[in-house]
Amino acid sequence: MAGWTWRCEASFFRKPLMTHATLIRWHMLTAAFLFPAILLFLMTGALYTWGIKGDYASAEYDVALTAPLTKDKDALQAVATAELARRQIALPSGAASVKSMGDAFQLEWTGTRRDVLLDATDDAMVAKLTVKDTGWHRWLVQMHKAKGGTAFKIYAVILALGLLFLVVSGLLMAWRVRAMQRPAVLASLAGLGAFVGIALIS
């Protein structure tokens, strides 16, 4: 009885959690589902590396102030929000931040469809609001840079997990084929060596 129990336990632990055919099926379905997003990130990332970032259509507006601007982000964002609402311009979808440039400062509020900048001028009671609407290429770049809303950020996390699954499942499929085990290990080592080598000379 003890020997039978040991054999059952050994058989359970040797049995893969997912059959080779099921692993291949999920690998292919995941790749097909993520293909559009992967293509987006590949294209925009490759072009961005070479300085091709897309274009904006910009417009500048004078903003009358009730008090001079300060470096307080919430106060600057409130001024920008009020002026955008007055001009019936939708708010950017991303986060706002304050950039300091010596004694000067600027509110930068980014998003997928537009960026908004708010700067002080020589007149303490007048600010300059710059609205930069993205072209189609820049819109894709902004999504790549996580400038979108919460929904797209969640989708980006799902994409990252999907890419991890594709890599892990690909390695598992190779490891389950005896003839592919050695080539898979060598390819992984070559990839690691290429990454480290390029990183060190960059």
C-alpha positions in Angstrom: 0.0 0.0 0.0 2.8 2.4 0.9 4.6 1.6 -2.4 1.4 2.3 -4.4 1.0 5.6 -2.6 4.6 6.6 -3.3 4.2 5.7 -7.0 1.0 7.9 -7.2 2.7 10.8 -5.6 5.7 10.5 -7.9 3.4 10.3 -10.9 1.6 13.5 -9.8 4.7 15.5 -9.4 6.1 14.3 -12.8 2.9 15.2 -14.5 3.2 18.7 -16.1 0.7 21.3 -15.0 -0.1 22.0 -18.7 0.2 19.6 -21.6 2.5 20.6 -24.4 -0.4 21.0 -26.8 -2.3 23.2 -24.4 0.9 25.3 -23.8 1.3 25.8 -27.5 -2.4 26.8 -27.9 -2.2 29.4 -25.2 1.1 30.7 -26.5 -0.4 31.2 -29.9 -3.7 32.8 -28.6 -1.8 35.2 -26.3 0.5 36.2 -29.2 -2.5 36.9 -31.5 -4.3 38.9 -28.8 -1.3 41.1 -28.0 -0.1 41.5 -31.5 -1.6 45.0 -32.2 -0.2 46.4 -28.9 3.2 44.8 -29.4 3.3 46.2 -32.9 2.5 49.7 -31.5 5.3 49.5 -28.9 7.8 48.1 -31.4 7.2 50.8 -34.0 7.0 53.8 -31.7 10.0 52.6 -29.6 12.2 51.9 -32.6 11.4 55.3 -34.2 11.7 57.2 -30.9 15.2 55.7 -30.5 16.2 57.5 -33.7 14.6 60.8 -32.7 11.3 60.4 -34.7 8.8 61.3 -32.0 5.8 62.7 -33.9 4.4 66.2 -34.2 2.2 68.7 -32.3 -0.2 71.4 -33.5 0.4 74.2 -30.9 -1.6 77.2 -29.9 -0.8 79.9 -27.3 -3.2 81.9 -25.1 -2.8 84.7 -22.7 -4.3 84.1 -19.3 -5.4 87.0 -17.1 -4.5 86.2 -13.4 -6.0 87.4 -10.2 -2.6 86.9 -8.4 0.9 86.1 -9.6 1.8 82.5 -10.3 3.6 80.4 -7.6 5.4 77.1 -7.8 2.4 75.3 -6.1 1.4 72.6 -8.5 -2.3 72.5 -7.4 -2.6 76.2 -7.9 -1.0 76.2 -11.3 -3.2 73.2 -12.4 -6.3 75.1 -11.2 -5.4 78.1 -13.4 -4.8 75.8 -16.4 -8.0 73.9 -15.7 -10.1 77.0 -15.5 -8.7 78.5 -18.7 -9.1 75.2 -20.6 -12.7 75.0 -19.5 -13.3 78.6 -20.5 -12.0 77.8 -24.0 -13.9 74.4 -24.1 -10.7 72.4 -24.5 -10.6 68.9 -22.9 -8.1 68.3 -20.1 -5.0 66.2 -20.7 -5.3 62.6 -19.7 -2.0 62.3 -17.9 -0.3 63.8 -14.8 0.9 67.3 -14.2 4.3 68.3 -12.8 6.2 71.6 -12.1 9.6 72.0 -13.8 12.0 74.5 -12.3 14.5 76.2 -14.6 16.6 78.5 -12.4 14.3 81.2 -11.1 11.7 80.3 -13.7 9.2 77.5 -13.5 6.6 75.8 -15.7 3.5 73.6 -15.3 3.7 70.7 -17.7 0.5 68.6 -18.0 0.8 65.8 -20.4 -1.7 63.4 -22.0 -2.2 61.2 -25.1 -4.1 63.7 -27.1 -2.6 67.0 -25.8 0.0 68.5 -23.6 -0.5 71.7 -21.8 2.2 74.1 -20.6 1.6 77.1 -18.3 4.4 79.7 -17.9 4.8 83.1 -16.2 5.5 86.1 -18.4 7.1 89.5 -17.9 3.8 90.7 -16.7 3.1 89.1 -13.3 -0.6 89.3 -13.8 -0.6 87.5 -17.2 0.4 83.9 -17.9 1.0 82.0 -21.1 -0.9 78.8 -21.7 0.4 76.6 -24.5 -1.9 73.8 -25.8 -0.1 71.2 -27.9 -2.5 68.8 -29.7 -0.8 65.5 -30.8 -0.7 64.3 -34.3 -1.5 60.6 -34.9 2.1 59.4 -34.5 2.7 61.5 -31.4 -0.5 60.2 -30.0 0.8 56.6 -30.3 4.1 57.7 -28.8 2.3 59.3 -25.8 0.5 56.0 -25.2 3.8 54.2 -25.3 5.1 56.7 -22.7 2.2 55.8 -20.3 0.6 59.3 -20.7 -2.9 57.8 -21.1 -5.6 57.3 -18.5 -6.0 54.5 -16.0 -7.6 52.1 -18.5 -4.7 52.2 -20.8 -2.2 51.8 -17.9 -4.0 48.7 -16.8 -3.9 47.4 -20.4 -0.1 48.1 -20.5 0.3 46.0 -17.3 -1.7 43.2 -19.0 0.6 43.5 -22.0 3.7 43.3 -19.9 2.4 40.1 -18.1 1.4 38.7 -21.5 4.9 39.3 -22.9 6.4 37.5 -19.8 4.0 34.6 -20.5 5.1 34.4 -24.1 8.8 34.3 -23.1 8.3 31.7 -20.3 6.0 29.5 -22.4 8.4 29.7 -25.3 11.2 28.5 -23.1 9.1 25.8 -21.6 8.1 24.5 -25.0 11.7 24.4 -26.1 12.7 22.6 -22.8 10.1 19.9 -23.4 11.6 19.0 -26.7 14.9 17.2 -26.0 16.5 18.3 -29.3 15.8 22.0 -28.5 17.1 22.0 -24.9 20.7 22.7 -25.7 20.0 25.2 -28.5 17.6 27.1 -26.2 20.2 27.3 -23.4 22.9 28.5 -25.9 20.5 31.1 -27.4 19.6 32.4 -24.0 23.3 32.7 -23.1 24.0 34.4 -26.4 21.2 36.9 -25.8 22.4 37.7 -22.3 26.0 38.2 -23.7 24.7 40.4 -26.4 22.7 42.5 -24.0 25.5 42.9 -21.5 28.1 43.6 -24.2 26.0 46.3 -25.9 25.1 47.8 -22.5 28.8 48.1 -21.5 29.9 49.8 -24.7 26.9 52.2 -24.9 
